[in-house]
Amino acid sequence: MARRKRYLVAAMADGYVKRIGPTADPLTHYWRIVAQLENGRTEIFWGHTRSLAEAKKLKAPAADGAKMRGWTSYAFEIAELVEEPL
């Protein structure tokens, strides 16, 4: 039996809203890294996972990425994905 496709929404603390879909994947969390570069610019990396534990495992590699890429600072954030009513 095919899974029903739906839209998922993550609301970040700063008011940014990410909409994902349509998808039938069992995604539960959205993660985002907002990195400040030495030249003053900002880079954003993001993705989604199938569990909170999976999303939390990405925090350590983010610290390694900050060192490798020379970010002056970064914020790693996780938000729960909620099914959007159609």
C-alpha positions as CSV (number, residue, x, y, z in Angstrom):
1,M,0.0,0.0,0.0
2,A,1.4,3.4,-1.0
3,R,1.9,6.0,1.6
4,R,-0.1,9.2,1.3
5,K,1.9,12.2,0.3
6,R,1.8,15.3,2.5
7,Y,3.5,18.6,3.2
8,L,5.5,19.1,6.3
9,V,6.4,22.4,8.0
10,A,9.1,23.4,10.4
11,A,9.0,26.8,12.3
12,M,12.3,28.0,13.5
13,A,12.9,30.2,16.5
14,D,13.7,33.3,14.4
15,G,10.4,33.0,12.5
16,Y,11.7,31.3,9.4
17,V,9.3,28.6,8.1
18,K,10.5,25.7,6.0
19,R,7.9,23.8,3.9
20,I,8.9,20.3,2.7
21,G,6.9,18.2,0.2
22,P,4.9,16.7,-1.1
23,T,6.6,13.7,0.5
24,A,5.6,10.2,1.7
25,D,8.9,9.8,3.7
26,P,8.5,9.5,7.5
27,L,10.4,12.7,8.3
28,T,10.1,14.1,11.8
29,H,12.7,16.9,12.2
30,Y,14.4,19.7,10.2
31,W,17.9,20.9,11.0
32,R,19.7,24.1,10.0
33,I,23.2,25.4,10.4
34,V,23.6,29.2,10.1
35,A,27.3,29.9,9.6
36,Q,29.0,33.3,9.8
37,L,32.0,33.5,7.5
38,E,35.1,35.6,8.0
39,N,34.1,38.0,5.3
40,G,30.9,38.8,7.1
41,R,28.6,36.7,4.8
42,T,26.3,34.0,6.0
43,E,26.0,30.4,4.7
44,I,23.0,28.2,5.5
45,F,23.0,24.4,5.4
46,W,19.9,22.4,6.1
47,G,18.3,19.0,5.9
48,H,15.6,16.7,7.4
49,T,15.8,13.5,9.4
50,R,13.6,10.6,10.4
51,S,14.1,11.1,14.2
52,L,15.3,13.6,16.7
53,A,18.2,11.4,17.6
54,E,19.4,11.3,14.0
55,A,19.2,15.1,13.9
56,K,21.2,15.5,17.2
57,K,24.0,13.3,15.8
58,L,24.7,16.0,13.2
59,K,25.7,18.6,15.9
60,A,29.3,17.2,16.3
61,P,30.0,17.1,12.6
62,A,28.8,20.8,12.5
63,A,31.6,21.7,14.9
64,D,34.2,19.9,12.7
65,G,32.8,21.7,9.7
66,A,33.2,25.1,11.4
67,K,36.9,24.4,12.1
68,M,37.5,23.1,8.5
69,R,35.7,25.9,6.8
70,G,36.9,28.7,9.1
71,W,33.5,29.9,10.3
72,T,33.7,32.7,12.8
73,S,30.5,31.3,14.5
74,Y,27.5,29.1,13.7
75,A,24.2,28.1,15.1
76,F,22.9,24.6,14.9
77,E,19.1,24.4,15.3
78,I,16.5,21.6,15.2
79,A,12.7,22.0,14.7
80,E,10.0,19.4,14.7
81,L,8.2,18.9,11.4
82,V,4.4,19.2,11.6
83,E,2.0,18.0,8.9
84,E,0.4,21.0,7.2
85,P,-3.4,20.8,6.9
86,L,-4.5,20.8,3.3
